[in-house]
């Protein structure tokens, strides 16, 4: 197979190949040479693009986070200023997607102790999931809760994102039950932010 010449297409093909191999073997079983073969590029191209396996993990996580953040933004916008409906739809979608997504399943069932473990890139890297998801929620809250206390809103959105992530990593109840409870909590925290603004 001829090597993809376009840099962006080559990079996308490599990340997609890494995703497919992670689903098939778990991240610990992914090898740069196998990724290169699956993507139709040379092994050197993979190293040139990503440097190390950790660099490839960052890129794969980046793609998953971008997809996730895009979904969150679309769901929040779809519900206008109905805070609970937006919170519930977003949380429910996120928990369901994580439960059904083969990449997340592969990540969560792979070894967690190795230095090349993919799990931290998808869950505990604040610059990825936490910061970006919180920023999207803040942007939405600014529109639907004008005049709310910004610090209280920031705390609320950060807390909700952390809780959703924790339920993805270690589910404690059926998705429907968890989503309903977290949506209620989100509404409580966000309405508290509005109250704070009026009493502060």
Beta strands, then each sheet from edge to edge (+ up, - down):
end
